[in-house]
Amino acid sequence: MPDSANQPAATSVHRISSFLTKVATPAAAIYWLALYVGTHIPNPDMLIGAHVSDKVLHFGAYFGLYLVLAVRIRILREAWPTVRQTIILAAMTSLYSAFDEITQGIPIINRHPDIMDAVADCGGVVAAIFVVGIVDWSEKRIRAASPVEAGTDS
């Protein structure tokens, strides 16, 4: 006989999972669009202030971009990115970083491309890869130690 006490919790988890599945791709797209807009606003110093390091902002923005894309994969595939997916995401975000810097050189945008910005972007991506790797490794260790996963639930 099934345990009806676990049914509401399972239904709640299913609803949350269903909601996350529906919003994962739009959330990633919105983040990426916001990143594009944010890096192409003329005179950004007026918005963020000159006291904030440009490189820290680039690092954080691309850390966030990689993280959002990796979490999207985690939600949709129920697993963190594989090595192949990690390489593809890293290449994609790094190439986008180069595109971002090149397009900042368009005169009407009134921004200045900087190779060091792209280096900071890639540093953010690499840091996010490490964070995702640690979280993935930790989840696998927790699952391996869990009696429920091992089928020894009493």
HELIX and SHEET records of a PDB file:
HELIX    1   1 SER A    4  ASN A    6  5                                   3    
HELIX    2   2 GLN A    7  THR A   39  1                                  33    
HELIX    3   3 ASP A   45  ILE A   48  1                                   4    
HELIX    4   4 ASP A   54  ARG A   77  1                                  24    
HELIX    5   5 VAL A   83  THR A  103  1                                  21    
HELIX    6   6 PRO A  107  ILE A  109  5                                   3    
HELIX    7   7 ILE A  115  ALA A  145  1                                  31    
END                                                                             
